[in-house]
Amino acid sequence: MVVVVLGSLQPIPSTILANNTPPSPPPPKCSNESLVTRRRMIVFAPCVVGSLLNLYPNSTPPPSLHSALAQQQDDFQQDEDRVVNLSVVFIKDFEIVKSPKGSTDEVLLTGDENAKVEGTGSGFIWDKFGHIVTNYHAVAKLATDRSGLQRCKVFLVDARGNSFSREGTIVGFDAAYDLAVLKVDVEGNELKPIILGTSHDLRVGQSCFAIGNPYGYENTLTTGVVSGLGREIPSPNGRAIRGAIQTDAAINAGNSGGPLIDSYGHVIGVNTATFTRKGTGVSSGVNFAIPIDTVVRTVPYLIVYGTPYSDRF
């Protein structure tokens, strides 16, 4: 006889137990009718178990159950992939080279000849309020602009999959960690923030994926592995960024500020730098990302105060 015990409890009348178990002292009286609980057990006769084993000799689950589990896993993976795709943004930096006839907003949004593209980058949606995380060096001209001629245009996708663009304004930046936060007006659009992971538990050799807009090709994904941890790379202000993630997932011009994600679609870093082959500009396969744990500690201060914690004292 084979017994399978399920971990649930079910009340059963004491009269049933009386017919199947030896007599025992009566239980203490209580105000209501006394109930006895025991673990619910399902007992399969040998012939039933034998039939099941004959049907599935290799102990594989029934086809219907296997299909349902596979479908559920596929649906879950598609949902995560969709969230990642909706959460990555494309950033263009503009400079207004001469006084436009209309407003600067009109020039920016219509792509007028008076606006010259200075550079491109990537970023990701931090929250539903329109905060965008990217690299400081991707928007450095906007962050340090005193002429009023620098503009930033952010291309997004809302939760329904509709593409739109908005002007981005600088909320805060930390050149020491090469991080910046933009803000876009999201009135009338619902955003899908990216899913944050952790970086303290990364392991060398695990898979990772870089998403961005290299050379203007939107939503490009490159694959690789975590090649090293605890690296040190230079920041835009000349200081060292410690604890960087090294990866061989290709990072090229335009990838800066985009997310480095794990196999579950969770952000583990912000793509920031690459070593290029001398004279070619081509990635050497030695690329770096700022760990997401550092980003999580820094971004809230940039949103609230506009400056990193260290600059407030």
Stockholm file with secondary structure:
# STOCKHOLM 1.0

chainA/1-313         MVVVVLGSLQPIPSTILANNTPPSPPPPKCSNESLVTRRRMIVFAPCVVGSLLNLYPNSTPPPSLHSALAQQQDDFQQDEDRVVNLSVVFIKDFEIVKSPKGSTDEVLLTGDENAKVEGTGSGFIWDKFGHIVTNYHAVAKLATDRSGLQRCKVFLVDARGNSFSREGTIVGFDAAYDLAVLKVDVEGNELKPIILGTSHDLRVGQSCFAIGNPYGYENTLTTGVVSGLGREIPSPNGRAIRGAIQTDAAINAGNSGGPLIDSYGHVIGVNTATFTRKGTGVSSGVNFAIPIDTVVRTVPYLIVYGTPYSDRF
#=GR chainA/1-313 SS CEEEEEEEEEEECHHHHHHHSCCCCCCCCCSSCCCEEEEEEEEECHHHHHHHHHHSTTCCCCHHHHHHHHHHHHHHHHHHHHHHHHHEEEEEEEEECSCCSSCHHHHHHHTCTTEEEEEEEEEEECSTTCEEEECTTTSHHHHTCCSSCEEEEEEEECTTSCEEEEECEEEEEEGGGTEEEEECCCTTCCCCCCCBCCSTTCCTTCEEEEEECGGGCTTEEEEEEEEEEEEEEECTTSCEEEEEEEECSCCCTTCTTCEEECTTSCEEEEEEEEEECTTTCCEEEEEEEEEHHHHHHHHHHHHHHSSCGGGGC
#=GC SS_cons         CEEEEEEEEEEECHHHHHHHSCCCCCCCCCSSCCCEEEEEEEEECHHHHHHHHHHSTTCCCCHHHHHHHHHHHHHHHHHHHHHHHHHEEEEEEEEECSCCSSCHHHHHHHTCTTEEEEEEEEEEECSTTCEEEECTTTSHHHHTCCSSCEEEEEEEECTTSCEEEEECEEEEEEGGGTEEEEECCCTTCCCCCCCBCCSTTCCTTCEEEEEECGGGCTTEEEEEEEEEEEEEEECTTSCEEEEEEEECSCCCTTCTTCEEECTTSCEEEEEEEEEECTTTCCEEEEEEEEEHHHHHHHHHHHHHHSSCGGGGC
//
